[in-house]
């Protein structure tokens, strides 16, 4: 399959996001019922540093291998469409979480979702999923056309 | 003329020229005029509206 620099770059970003955040979230949600403590600030920073470092290495290798990295109107249009989908998904998720918090306060349900640990990881999950939607939508429109 | 040459003259990527040829992307008026200028032909000779 003949892929452009942009597509390869998107696949790399998608892979790194899914691999590192997926691995972290899998571990976090496995512990959800044990009522664990929130992860330390350092652990989150280490995770983000790993994502940035891995992403930078892969993007640098791709940039060296691909001469043409010009961004044109088609790239910008596809990016705009993908941000719209990603923003829509994230908005729905934030509203969902807000309603859960309100219901929890009103009815004293004590849902796992509304504990600090649950809320932190659900917010992270929603953010990661919205990123996956952004990368996935761009890949789809590069293949299908706009 | 190769796709890369046309892309360089118009200021877009080769993939965009490929997408226009394959009817997978409708370019902006600016890019459409630039393409017709490269071929020195009227716009309607290069692009048709279905």
N, CA and C atoms of all chains as a GROMACS GRO file, in nm:
protein
  588
    1UNK      N    1   0.085  -0.119   0.000
    1UNK     CA    2   0.000   0.000   0.000
    1UNK      C    3   0.089   0.125   0.000
    2UNK      N    4   0.062   0.215  -0.096
    2UNK     CA    5   0.138   0.338  -0.106
    2UNK      C    6   0.082   0.443  -0.009
    3UNK      N    7   0.158   0.471   0.097
    3UNK     CA    8   0.109   0.566   0.197
    3UNK      C    9   0.190   0.694   0.196
    4UNK      N   10   0.123   0.805   0.221
    4UNK     CA   11   0.191   0.933   0.225
    4UNK      C   12   0.259   0.951   0.361
    5UNK      N   13   0.344   1.053   0.368
    5UNK     CA   14   0.412   1.084   0.494
    5UNK      C   15   0.310   1.109   0.605
    6UNK      N   16   0.204   1.183   0.570
    6UNK     CA   17   0.100   1.217   0.668
    6UNK      C   18   0.034   1.091   0.726
    7UNK      N   19   0.003   0.996   0.637
    7UNK     CA   20  -0.061   0.872   0.682
    7UNK      C   21   0.030   0.792   0.774
    8UNK      N   22   0.158   0.783   0.735
    8UNK     CA   23   0.254   0.710   0.818
    8UNK      C   24   0.267   0.777   0.955
    9UNK      N   25   0.271   0.910   0.953
    9UNK     CA   26   0.283   0.987   1.077
    9UNK      C   27   0.161   0.963   1.168
   10UNK      N   28   0.043   0.958   1.105
   10UNK     CA   29  -0.080   0.935   1.183
   10UNK      C   30  -0.083   0.795   1.242
   11UNK      N   31  -0.040   0.696   1.163
   11UNK     CA   32  -0.037   0.558   1.212
   11UNK      C   33   0.059   0.548   1.330
   12UNK      N   34   0.174   0.617   1.321
   12UNK     CA   35   0.271   0.615   1.431
   12UNK      C   36   0.210   0.677   1.557
   13UNK      N   37   0.144   0.790   1.542
   13UNK     CA   38   0.082   0.857   1.658
   13UNK      C   39  -0.027   0.769   1.718
   14UNK      N   40  -0.107   0.709   1.632
   14UNK     CA   41  -0.214   0.620   1.677
   14UNK      C   42  -0.155   0.501   1.754
   15UNK      N   43  -0.049   0.444   1.699
   15UNK     CA   44   0.016   0.328   1.761
   15UNK      C   45   0.072   0.362   1.898
   16UNK      N   46   0.143   0.474   1.908
   16UNK     CA   47   0.204   0.514   2.036
   16UNK      C   48   0.094   0.542   2.139
   17UNK      N   49  -0.011   0.612   2.097
   17UNK     CA   50  -0.121   0.645   2.188
   17UNK      C   51  -0.187   0.518   2.240
   18UNK      N   52  -0.218   0.428   2.147
   18UNK     CA   53  -0.287   0.304   2.186
   18UNK      C   54  -0.198   0.218   2.275
   19UNK      N   55  -0.071   0.209   2.238
   19UNK     CA   56   0.022   0.122   2.310
   19UNK      C   57   0.045   0.170   2.454
   20UNK      N   58   0.090   0.294   2.469
   20UNK     CA   59   0.128   0.341   2.603
   20UNK      C   60   0.007   0.374   2.691
   21UNK      N   61  -0.086   0.453   2.637
   21UNK     CA   62  -0.204   0.487   2.719
   21UNK      C   63  -0.293   0.363   2.738
   22UNK      N   64  -0.299   0.279   2.636
   22UNK     CA   65  -0.377   0.155   2.646
   22UNK      C   66  -0.323   0.066   2.756
   23UNK      N   67  -0.190   0.053   2.757
   23UNK     CA   68  -0.124  -0.029   2.860
   23UNK      C   69  -0.151   0.029   2.999
   24UNK      N   70  -0.138   0.161   3.012
   24UNK     CA   71  -0.160   0.226   3.142
   24UNK      C   72  -0.306   0.212   3.185
   25UNK      N   73  -0.398   0.240   3.092
   25UNK     CA   74  -0.542   0.237   3.128
   25UNK      C   75  -0.589   0.095   3.158
   26UNK      N   76  -0.532  -0.002   3.088
   26UNK     CA   77  -0.568  -0.142   3.115
   26UNK      C   78  -0.534  -0.175   3.262
   27UNK      N   79  -0.415  -0.138   3.303
   27UNK     CA   80  -0.372  -0.160   3.442
   27UNK      C   81  -0.461  -0.084   3.540
   28UNK      N   82  -0.492   0.040   3.504
   28UNK     CA   83  -0.572   0.125   3.594
   28UNK      C   84  -0.714   0.070   3.611
   29UNK      N   85  -0.776   0.028   3.501
   29UNK     CA   86  -0.914  -0.021   3.511
   29UNK      C   87  -0.922  -0.162   3.570
   30UNK      N   88  -0.811  -0.235   3.567
   30UNK     CA   89  -0.809  -0.367   3.633
   30UNK      C   90  -0.819  -0.349   3.784
   31UNK      N   91  -0.769  -0.235   3.834
   31UNK     CA   92  -0.769  -0.208   3.978
   31UNK      C   93  -0.890  -0.130   4.026
   32UNK      N   94  -0.981  -0.100   3.934
   32UNK     CA   95  -1.090  -0.007   3.966
   32UNK      C   96  -1.175  -0.052   4.085
   33UNK      N   97  -1.201  -0.183   4.095
   33UNK     CA   98  -1.288  -0.231   4.202
   33UNK      C   99  -1.217  -0.240   4.337
   34UNK      N  100  -1.084  -0.224   4.337
   34UNK     CA  101  -1.007  -0.238   4.461
   34UNK      C  102  -0.999  -0.107   4.539
   35UNK      N  103  -1.062  -0.001   4.485
   35UNK     CA  104  -1.062   0.132   4.547
   35UNK      C  105  -0.919   0.181   4.574
   36UNK      N  106  -0.838   0.185   4.468
   36UNK     CA  107  -0.697   0.220   4.489
   36UNK      C  108  -0.675   0.371   4.504
   37UNK      N  109  -0.552   0.405   4.536
   37UNK     CA  110  -0.512   0.545   4.547
   37UNK      C  111  -0.487   0.600   4.407
   38UNK      N  112  -0.495   0.732   4.395
   38UNK     CA  113  -0.461   0.796   4.268
   38UNK      C  114  -0.311   0.777   4.240
   39UNK      N  115  -0.275   0.764   4.111
   39UNK     CA  116  -0.133   0.749   4.082
   39UNK      C  117  -0.059   0.877   4.118
   40UNK      N  118   0.069   0.863   4.148
   40UNK     CA  119   0.148   0.980   4.185
   40UNK      C  120   0.172   1.070   4.065
   41UNK      N  121   0.203   1.194   4.094
   41UNK     CA  122   0.231   1.293   3.990
   41UNK      C  123   0.348   1.247   3.903
   42UNK      N  124   0.450   1.189   3.968
   42UNK     CA  125   0.570   1.144   3.896
   42UNK      C  126   0.535   1.034   3.795
   43UNK      N  127   0.446   0.941   3.837
   43UNK     CA  128   0.408   0.830   3.746
   43UNK      C  129   0.342   0.881   3.619
   44UNK      N  130   0.256   0.981   3.634
   44UNK     CA  131   0.189   1.039   3.518
   44UNK      C  132   0.288   1.114   3.429
   45UNK      N  133   0.380   1.186   3.494
   45UNK     CA  134   0.483   1.259   3.417
   45UNK      C  135   0.568   1.160   3.338
   46UNK      N  136   0.606   1.047   3.403
   46UNK     CA  137   0.688   0.946   3.335
   46UNK      C  138   0.614   0.891   3.212
   47UNK      N  139   0.484   0.865   3.228
   47UNK     CA  140   0.403   0.814   3.116
   47UNK      C  141   0.402   0.915   3.000
   48UNK      N  142   0.380   1.041   3.034
   48UNK     CA  143   0.373   1.146   2.930
   48UNK      C  144   0.510   1.162   2.863
   49UNK      N  145   0.617   1.156   2.942
   49UNK     CA  146   0.753   1.168   2.885
   49UNK      C  147   0.778   1.052   2.788
   50UNK      N  148   0.735   0.931   2.827
   50UNK     CA  149   0.751   0.814   2.739
   50UNK      C  150   0.678   0.836   2.606
   51UNK      N  151   0.556   0.886   2.615
   51UNK     CA  152   0.477   0.912   2.493
   51UNK      C  153   0.548   1.014   2.405
   52UNK      N  154   0.594   1.123   2.467
   52UNK     CA  155   0.660   1.230   2.391
   52UNK      C  156   0.789   1.179   2.327
   53UNK      N  157   0.870   1.107   2.406
   53UNK     CA  158   1.000   1.058   2.355
   53UNK      C  159   0.979   0.960   2.240
   54UNK      N  160   0.890   0.862   2.260
   54UNK     CA  161   0.865   0.761   2.157
   54UNK      C  162   0.810   0.825   2.031
   55UNK      N  163   0.716   0.914   2.050
   55UNK     CA  164   0.654   0.985   1.937
   55UNK      C  165   0.758   1.067   1.861
   56UNK      N  166   0.845   1.138   1.935
   56UNK     CA  167   0.948   1.221   1.872
   56UNK      C  168   1.044   1.136   1.790
   57UNK      N  169   1.086   1.021   1.846
   57UNK     CA  170   1.180   0.933   1.774
   57UNK      C  171   1.117   0.885   1.644
   58UNK      N  172   0.994   0.833   1.654
   58UNK     CA  173   0.927   0.779   1.534
   58UNK      C  174   0.904   0.889   1.430
   59UNK      N  175   0.858   1.006   1.475
   59UNK     CA  176   0.831   1.116   1.381
   59UNK      C  177   0.960   1.164   1.316
   60UNK      N  178   1.070   1.165   1.391
   60UNK     CA  179   1.199   1.208   1.334
   60UNK      C  180   1.245   1.111   1.226
   61UNK      N  181   1.233   0.981   1.255
   61UNK     CA  182   1.273   0.879   1.157
   61UNK      C  183   1.189   0.893   1.030
   62UNK      N  184   1.058   0.914   1.048
   62UNK     CA  185   0.968   0.930   0.932
   62UNK      C  186   1.004   1.055   0.852
   63UNK      N  187   1.035   1.164   0.924
   63UNK     CA  188   1.069   1.290   0.856
   63UNK      C  189   1.197   1.276   0.775
   64UNK      N  190   1.294   1.201   0.828
   64UNK     CA  191   1.420   1.181   0.756
   64UNK      C  192   1.395   1.099   0.629
   65UNK      N  193   1.310   0.996   0.642
   65UNK     CA  194   1.285   0.906   0.529
   65UNK      C  195   1.196   0.968   0.421
   66UNK      N  196   1.115   1.067   0.459
   66UNK     CA  197   1.022   1.128   0.364
   66UNK      C  198   1.061   1.273   0.340
   67UNK      N  199   1.094   1.304   0.215
   67UNK     CA  200   1.143   1.438   0.183
   67UNK      C  201   1.029   1.541   0.191
   68UNK      N  202   0.915   1.509   0.126
   68UNK     CA  203   0.807   1.606   0.116
   68UNK      C  204   0.720   1.606   0.242
   69UNK      N  205   0.725   1.715   0.318
   69UNK     CA  206   0.642   1.726   0.438
   69UNK      C  207   0.552   1.848   0.432
   70UNK      N  208   0.533   1.901   0.313
   70UNK     CA  209   0.449   2.018   0.293
   70UNK      C  210   0.305   1.988   0.335
   71UNK      N  211   0.243   2.083   0.404
   71UNK     CA  212   0.102   2.066   0.443
   71UNK      C  213   0.018   2.158   0.355
   72UNK      N  214  -0.081   2.103   0.289
   72UNK     CA  215  -0.162   2.186   0.199
   72UNK      C  216  -0.307   2.192   0.246
   73UNK      N  217  -0.392   2.249   0.159
   73UNK     CA  218  -0.532   2.273   0.199
   73UNK      C  219  -0.609   2.144   0.227
   74UNK      N  220  -0.573   2.037   0.157
   74UNK     CA  221  -0.642   1.908   0.180
   74UNK      C  222  -0.609   1.856   0.320
   75UNK      N  223  -0.483   1.866   0.359
   75UNK     CA  224  -0.441   1.823   0.493
   75UNK      C  225  -0.516   1.902   0.600
   76UNK      N  226  -0.525   2.034   0.578
   76UNK     CA  227  -0.592   2.121   0.676
   76UNK      C  228  -0.741   2.089   0.686
   77UNK      N  229  -0.803   2.060   0.570
   77UNK     CA  230  -0.946   2.027   0.569
   77UNK      C  231  -0.972   1.896   0.644
   78UNK      N  232  -0.888   1.797   0.616
   78UNK     CA  233  -0.904   1.666   0.683
   78UNK      C  234  -0.881   1.681   0.834
   79UNK      N  235  -0.783   1.762   0.870
   79UNK     CA  236  -0.755   1.786   1.013
   79UNK      C  237  -0.875   1.854   1.080
   80UNK      N  238  -0.934   1.949   1.008
   80UNK     CA  239  -1.050   2.022   1.063
   80UNK      C  240  -1.168   1.926   1.087
   81UNK      N  241  -1.193   1.840   0.989
   81UNK     CA  242  -1.303   1.743   1.002
   81UNK      C  243  -1.277   1.650   1.122
   82UNK      N  244  -1.152   1.604   1.133
   82UNK     CA  245  -1.120   1.510   1.241
   82UNK      C  246  -1.134   1.576   1.378
   83UNK      N  247  -1.097   1.704   1.388
   83UNK     CA  248  -1.111   1.776   1.516
   83UNK      C  249  -1.259   1.790   1.553
   84UNK      N  250  -1.345   1.807   1.452
   84UNK     CA  251  -1.488   1.819   1.477
   84UNK      C  252  -1.544   1.691   1.540
   85UNK      N  253  -1.506   1.577   1.484
   85UNK     CA  254  -1.552   1.448   1.539
   85UNK      C  255  -1.496   1.426   1.679
   86UNK      N  256  -1.367   1.456   1.693
   86UNK     CA  257  -1.300   1.435   1.821
   86UNK      C  258  -1.361   1.524   1.930
   87UNK      N  259  -1.387   1.650   1.895
   87UNK     CA  260  -1.446   1.744   1.990
   87UNK      C  261  -1.588   1.699   2.027
   88UNK      N  262  -1.664   1.655   1.929
   88UNK     CA  263  -1.800   1.608   1.954
   88UNK      C  264  -1.802   1.493   2.052
   89UNK      N  265  -1.712   1.397   2.030
   89UNK     CA  266  -1.704   1.281   2.119
   89UNK      C  267  -1.664   1.323   2.260
   90UNK      N  268  -1.563   1.408   2.270
   90UNK     CA  269  -1.514   1.452   2.401
   90UNK      C  270  -1.622   1.531   2.476
   91UNK      N  271  -1.698   1.613   2.404
   91UNK     CA  272  -1.806   1.691   2.466
   91UNK      C  273  -1.910   1.598   2.528
   92UNK      N  274  -1.950   1.496   2.450
   92UNK     CA  275  -2.050   1.400   2.500
   92UNK      C  276  -1.998   1.331   2.627
   93UNK      N  277  -1.870   1.293   2.624
   93UNK     CA  278  -1.811   1.223   2.739
   93UNK      C  279  -1.805   1.314   2.862
   94UNK      N  280  -1.769   1.439   2.842
   94UNK     CA  281  -1.761   1.533   2.955
   94UNK      C  282  -1.902   1.555   3.014
   95UNK      N  283  -2.000   1.570   2.928
   95UNK     CA  284  -2.138   1.586   2.977
   95UNK      C  285  -2.183   1.463   3.054
   96UNK      N  286  -2.147   1.346   3.001
   96UNK     CA  287  -2.180   1.219   3.067
   96UNK      C  288  -2.121   1.216   3.208
   97UNK      N  289  -1.996   1.254   3.219
   97UNK     CA  290  -1.928   1.254   3.348
   97UNK      C  291  -1.990   1.358   3.443
   98UNK      N  292  -2.025   1.473   3.389
   98UNK     CA  293  -2.086   1.578   3.471
   98UNK      C  294  -2.221   1.531   3.527
   99UNK      N  295  -2.299   1.465   3.441
   99UNK     CA  296  -2.430   1.414   3.485
   99UNK      C  297  -2.409   1.308   3.594
  100UNK      N  298  -2.308   1.221   3.575
  100UNK     CA  299  -2.278   1.118   3.676
  100UNK      C  300  -2.245   1.181   3.810
  101UNK      N  301  -2.166   1.288   3.807
  101UNK     CA  302  -2.126   1.355   3.932
  101UNK      C  303  -2.249   1.418   3.998
  102UNK      N  304  -2.334   1.481   3.918
  102UNK     CA  305  -2.456   1.542   3.972
  102UNK      C  306  -2.547   1.436   4.035
  103UNK      N  307  -2.566   1.325   3.963
  103UNK     CA  308  -2.651   1.217   4.014
  103UNK      C  309  -2.593   1.158   4.141
  104UNK      N  310  -2.462   1.145   4.143
  104UNK     CA  311  -2.395   1.089   4.259
  104UNK      C  312  -2.413   1.180   4.381
  105UNK      N  313  -2.402   1.310   4.359
  105UNK     CA  314  -2.419   1.408   4.467
  105UNK      C  315  -2.564   1.408   4.516
  106UNK      N  316  -2.656   1.399   4.419
  106UNK     CA  317  -2.799   1.409   4.451
  106UNK      C  318  -2.849   1.284   4.524
  107UNK      N  319  -2.810   1.169   4.473
  107UNK     CA  320  -2.865   1.043   4.527
  107UNK      C  321  -2.766   0.966   4.616
  108UNK      N  322  -2.648   1.022   4.633
  108UNK     CA  323  -2.548   0.959   4.719
  108UNK      C  324  -2.520   0.814   4.677
  109UNK      N  325  -2.498   0.795   4.548
  109UNK     CA  326  -2.478   0.660   4.493
  109UNK      C  327  -2.339   0.602   4.517
  110UNK      N  328  -2.240   0.688   4.527
  110UNK     CA  329  -2.100   0.647   4.540
  110UNK      C  330  -2.056   0.554   4.427
  111UNK      N  331  -2.076   0.599   4.305
  111UNK     CA  332  -2.032   0.522   4.189
  111UNK      C  333  -1.879   0.525   4.180
  112UNK      N  334  -1.821   0.418   4.129
  112UNK     CA  335  -1.675   0.414   4.110
  112UNK      C  336  -1.629   0.525   4.016
  113UNK      N  337  -1.721   0.558   3.924
  113UNK     CA  338  -1.691   0.660   3.824
  113UNK      C  339  -1.663   0.795   3.887
  114UNK      N  340  -1.728   0.823   4.000
  114UNK     CA  341  -1.718   0.958   4.059
  114UNK      C  342  -1.620   0.964   4.176
  115UNK      N  343  -1.546   0.859   4.200
  115UNK     CA  344  -1.438   0.870   4.298
  115UNK      C  345  -1.322   0.943   4.226
  116UNK      N  346  -1.231   1.006   4.301
  116UNK     CA  347  -1.119   1.076   4.233
  116UNK      C  348  -1.043   0.982   4.138
  117UNK      N  349  -1.020   0.856   4.182
  117UNK     CA  350  -0.946   0.761   4.098
  117UNK      C  351  -1.024   0.732   3.970
  118UNK      N  352  -1.152   0.702   3.986
  118UNK     CA  353  -1.235   0.669   3.870
  118UNK      C  354  -1.248   0.787   3.776
  119UNK      N  355  -1.270   0.906   3.833
  119UNK     CA  356  -1.289   1.026   3.751
  119UNK      C  357  -1.163   1.058   3.672
  120UNK      N  358  -1.049   1.050   3.739
  120UNK     CA  359  -0.921   1.077   3.673
  120UNK      C  360  -0.901   0.983   3.554
  121UNK      N  361  -0.926   0.854   3.577
  121UNK     CA  362  -0.899   0.757   3.470
  121UNK      C  363  -1.006   0.758   3.362
  122UNK      N  364  -1.129   0.791   3.398
  122UNK     CA  365  -1.231   0.803   3.293
  122UNK      C  366  -1.202   0.926   3.206
  123UNK      N  367  -1.158   1.035   3.270
  123UNK     CA  368  -1.121   1.155   3.192
  123UNK      C  369  -1.005   1.123   3.098
  124UNK      N  370  -0.906   1.049   3.151
  124UNK     CA  371  -0.791   1.011   3.068
  124UNK      C  372  -0.837   0.920   2.954
  125UNK      N  373  -0.927   0.825   2.985
  125UNK     CA  374  -0.979   0.733   2.883
  125UNK      C  375  -1.052   0.811   2.772
  126UNK      N  376  -1.137   0.906   2.814
  126UNK     CA  377  -1.212   0.986   2.716
  126UNK      C  378  -1.118   1.068   2.628
  127UNK      N  379  -1.014   1.123   2.692
  127UNK     CA  380  -0.917   1.202   2.617
  127UNK      C  381  -0.843   1.114   2.515
  128UNK      N  382  -0.800   0.995   2.560
  128UNK     CA  383  -0.728   0.903   2.470
  128UNK      C  384  -0.819   0.858   2.356
  129UNK      N  385  -0.946   0.827   2.389
  129UNK     CA  386  -1.039   0.784   2.285
  129UNK      C  387  -1.064   0.897   2.184
  130UNK      N  388  -1.071   1.020   2.233
  130UNK     CA  389  -1.093   1.131   2.139
  130UNK      C  390  -0.972   1.149   2.048
  131UNK      N  391  -0.852   1.123   2.102
  131UNK     CA  392  -0.731   1.128   2.018
  131UNK      C  393  -0.734   1.016   1.914
  132UNK      N  394  -0.777   0.897   1.957
  132UNK     CA  395  -0.787   0.783   1.865
  132UNK      C  396  -0.887   0.816   1.753
  133UNK      N  397  -0.998   0.879   1.790
  133UNK     CA  398  -1.098   0.919   1.690
  133UNK      C  399  -1.037   1.022   1.593
  134UNK      N  400  -0.960   1.115   1.647
  134UNK     CA  401  -0.897   1.218   1.562
  134UNK      C  402  -0.800   1.154   1.462
  135UNK      N  403  -0.714   1.065   1.509
  135UNK     CA  404  -0.619   1.000   1.418
  135UNK      C  405  -0.693   0.909   1.320
  136UNK      N  406  -0.788   0.833   1.373
  136UNK     CA  407  -0.863   0.737   1.290
  136UNK      C  408  -0.942   0.807   1.181
  137UNK      N  409  -1.007   0.919   1.216
  137UNK     CA  410  -1.087   0.993   1.117
  137UNK      C  411  -0.997   1.047   1.007
  138UNK      N  412  -0.880   1.098   1.048
  138UNK     CA  413  -0.789   1.152   0.946
  138UNK      C  414  -0.744   1.042   0.851
  139UNK      N  415  -0.709   0.926   0.906
  139UNK     CA  416  -0.667   0.814   0.822
  139UNK      C  417  -0.778   0.772   0.727
  140UNK      N  418  -0.902   0.770   0.780
  140UNK     CA  419  -1.018   0.731   0.698
  140UNK      C  420  -1.036   0.829   0.581
  141UNK      N  421  -1.029   0.959   0.610
  141UNK     CA  422  -1.051   1.057   0.504
  141UNK      C  423  -0.935   1.064   0.405
  142UNK      N  424  -0.813   1.032   0.450
  142UNK     CA  425  -0.702   1.026   0.355
  142UNK      C  426  -0.724   0.913   0.255
  143UNK      N  427  -0.782   0.802   0.303
  143UNK     CA  428  -0.807   0.687   0.215
  143UNK      C  429  -0.932   0.707   0.131
  144UNK      N  430  -1.041   0.751   0.196
  144UNK     CA  431  -1.171   0.761   0.127
  144UNK      C  432  -1.178   0.886   0.040
  145UNK      N  433  -1.116   0.993   0.084
  145UNK     CA  434  -1.124   1.121   0.014
  145UNK      C  435  -1.229   1.212   0.075
  146UNK      N  436  -1.212   1.343   0.051
  146UNK     CA  437  -1.308   1.440   0.107
  146UNK      C  438  -1.376   1.519  -0.004
  147UNK      N  439   0.352   1.575  -1.796
  147UNK     CA  440   0.398   1.634  -1.669
  147UNK      C  441   0.368   1.537  -1.554
  148UNK      N  442   0.467   1.520  -1.468
  148UNK     CA  443   0.446   1.426  -1.356
  148UNK      C  444   0.360   1.492  -1.248
  149UNK      N  445   0.301   1.408  -1.163
  149UNK     CA  446   0.219   1.459  -1.052
  149UNK      C  447   0.303   1.546  -0.959
  150UNK      N  448   0.429   1.504  -0.936
  150UNK     CA  449   0.517   1.579  -0.846
  150UNK      C  450   0.549   1.717  -0.902
  151UNK      N  451   0.573   1.724  -1.034
  151UNK     CA  452   0.604   1.853  -1.097
  151UNK      C  453   0.484   1.947  -1.084
  152UNK      N  454   0.366   1.895  -1.118
  152UNK     CA  455   0.245   1.977  -1.107
  152UNK      C  456   0.222   2.022  -0.962
  153UNK      N  457   0.242   1.927  -0.870
  153UNK     CA  458   0.224   1.959  -0.727
  153UNK      C  459   0.318   2.071  -0.684
  154UNK      N  460   0.444   2.064  -0.727
  154UNK     CA  461   0.542   2.167  -0.692
  154UNK      C  462   0.503   2.303  -0.749
  155UNK      N  463   0.452   2.301  -0.872
  155UNK     CA  464   0.415   2.428  -0.936
  155UNK      C  465   0.292   2.490  -0.870
  156UNK      N  466   0.202   2.405  -0.824
  156UNK     CA  467   0.076   2.455  -0.766
  156UNK      C  468   0.094   2.485  -0.616
  157UNK      N  469   0.189   2.417  -0.553
  157UNK     CA  470   0.212   2.437  -0.410
  157UNK      C  471   0.128   2.346  -0.322
  158UNK      N  472   0.101   2.226  -0.372
  158UNK     CA  473   0.031   2.125  -0.291
  158UNK      C  474   0.115   1.997  -0.292
  159UNK      N  475   0.069   1.895  -0.219
  159UNK     CA  476   0.143   1.770  -0.218
  159UNK      C  477   0.106   1.684  -0.340
  160UNK      N  478   0.193   1.588  -0.369
  160UNK     CA  479   0.164   1.497  -0.481
  160UNK      C  480   0.036   1.417  -0.453
  161UNK      N  481   0.015   1.386  -0.324
  161UNK     CA  482  -0.104   1.309  -0.287
  161UNK      C  483  -0.233   1.386  -0.316
  162UNK      N  484  -0.225   1.518  -0.305
  162UNK     CA  485  -0.344   1.600  -0.334
  162UNK      C  486  -0.374   1.600  -0.483
  163UNK      N  487  -0.270   1.608  -0.565
  163UNK     CA  488  -0.290   1.600  -0.712
  163UNK      C  489  -0.350   1.464  -0.747
  164UNK      N  490  -0.297   1.358  -0.685
  164UNK     CA  491  -0.347   1.222  -0.707
  164UNK      C  492  -0.496   1.214  -0.667
  165UNK      N  493  -0.528   1.274  -0.551
  165UNK     CA  494  -0.668   1.271  -0.502
  165UNK      C  495  -0.761   1.347  -0.597
  166UNK      N  496  -0.714   1.460  -0.652
  166UNK     CA  497  -0.796   1.537  -0.747
  166UNK      C  498  -0.820   1.454  -0.873
  167UNK      N  499  -0.716   1.390  -0.921
  167UNK     CA  500  -0.728   1.306  -1.043
  167UNK      C  501  -0.826   1.191  -1.022
  168UNK      N  502  -0.821   1.134  -0.903
  168UNK     CA  503  -0.907   1.018  -0.874
  168UNK      C  504  -1.046   1.060  -0.826
  169UNK      N  505  -1.075   1.190  -0.831
  169UNK     CA  506  -1.205   1.243  -0.790
  169UNK      C  507  -1.233   1.220  -0.641
  170UNK      N  508  -1.125   1.221  -0.562
  170UNK     CA  509  -1.141   1.201  -0.417
  170UNK      C  510  -1.126   1.332  -0.341
  171UNK      N  511  -1.101   1.438  -0.412
  171UNK     CA  512  -1.089   1.568  -0.347
  171UNK      C  513  -1.125   1.680  -0.446
  172UNK      N  514  -1.210   1.772  -0.402
  172UNK     CA  515  -1.244   1.889  -0.484
  172UNK      C  516  -1.158   2.006  -0.436
  173UNK      N  517  -1.068   2.054  -0.520
  173UNK     CA  518  -0.977   2.159  -0.474
  173UNK      C  519  -1.047   2.293  -0.456
  174UNK      N  520  -0.982   2.383  -0.385
  174UNK     CA  521  -1.035   2.519  -0.370
  174UNK      C  522  -1.024   2.591  -0.504
  175UNK      N  523  -1.094   2.702  -0.517
  175UNK     CA  524  -1.088   2.780  -0.641
  175UNK      C  525  -0.944   2.823  -0.671
  176UNK      N  526  -0.872   2.860  -0.564
  176UNK     CA  527  -0.734   2.906  -0.581
  176UNK      C  528  -0.647   2.798  -0.645
  177UNK      N  529  -0.655   2.676  -0.592
  177UNK     CA  530  -0.575   2.565  -0.646
  177UNK      C  531  -0.624   2.530  -0.787
  178UNK      N  532  -0.756   2.532  -0.809
  178UNK     CA  533  -0.811   2.502  -0.942
  178UNK      C  534  -0.758   2.602  -1.045
  179UNK      N  535  -0.756   2.730  -1.011
  179UNK     CA  536  -0.703   2.832  -1.103
  179UNK      C  537  -0.554   2.813  -1.126
  180UNK      N  538  -0.482   2.778  -1.020
  180UNK     CA  539  -0.337   2.756  -1.034
  180UNK      C  540  -0.309   2.641  -1.130
  181UNK      N  541  -0.389   2.534  -1.118
  181UNK     CA  542  -0.370   2.418  -1.207
  181UNK      C  543  -0.399   2.459  -1.352
  182UNK      N  544  -0.508   2.530  -1.371
  182UNK     CA  545  -0.541   2.572  -1.509
  182UNK      C  546  -0.436   2.669  -1.563
  183UNK      N  547  -0.377   2.751  -1.475
  183UNK     CA  548  -0.269   2.841  -1.519
  183UNK      C  549  -0.145   2.764  -1.562
  184UNK      N  550  -0.115   2.655  -1.489
  184UNK     CA  551   0.002   2.573  -1.525
  184UNK      C  552  -0.016   2.517  -1.666
  185UNK      N  553  -0.137   2.471  -1.696
  185UNK     CA  554  -0.164   2.414  -1.830
  185UNK      C  555  -0.201   2.521  -1.934
  186UNK      N  556  -0.210   2.645  -1.888
  186UNK     CA  557  -0.245   2.759  -1.976
  186UNK      C  558  -0.374   2.733  -2.054
  187UNK      N  559  -0.471   2.681  -1.982
  187UNK     CA  560  -0.602   2.654  -2.042
  187UNK      C  561  -0.711   2.710  -1.950
  188UNK      N  562  -0.831   2.739  -2.003
  188UNK     CA  563  -0.938   2.788  -1.917
  188UNK      C  564  -0.977   2.685  -1.810
  189UNK      N  565  -1.028   2.735  -1.700
  189UNK     CA  566  -1.064   2.649  -1.587
  189UNK      C  567  -1.161   2.538  -1.627
  190UNK      N  568  -1.260   2.574  -1.709
  190UNK     CA  569  -1.364   2.476  -1.746
  190UNK      C  570  -1.310   2.364  -1.837
  191UNK      N  571  -1.191   2.384  -1.894
  191UNK     CA  572  -1.131   2.276  -1.974
  191UNK      C  573  -1.062   2.173  -1.884
  192UNK      N  574  -1.023   2.218  -1.766
  192UNK     CA  575  -0.954   2.127  -1.672
  192UNK      C  576  -1.054   2.061  -1.579
  193UNK      N  577  -1.150   2.140  -1.529
  193UNK     CA  578  -1.248   2.088  -1.433
  193UNK      C  579  -1.389   2.097  -1.489
  194UNK      N  580  -1.468   1.993  -1.460
  194UNK     CA  581  -1.610   1.997  -1.496
  194UNK      C  582  -1.692   1.972  -1.370
  195UNK      N  583  -1.811   2.029  -1.367
  195UNK     CA  584  -1.899   2.009  -1.252
  195UNK      C  585  -2.005   1.905  -1.287
  196UNK      N  586  -2.007   1.796  -1.206
  196UNK     CA  587  -2.106   1.689  -1.232
  196UNK      C  588  -2.237   1.721  -1.162
   0.00000   0.00000   0.00000
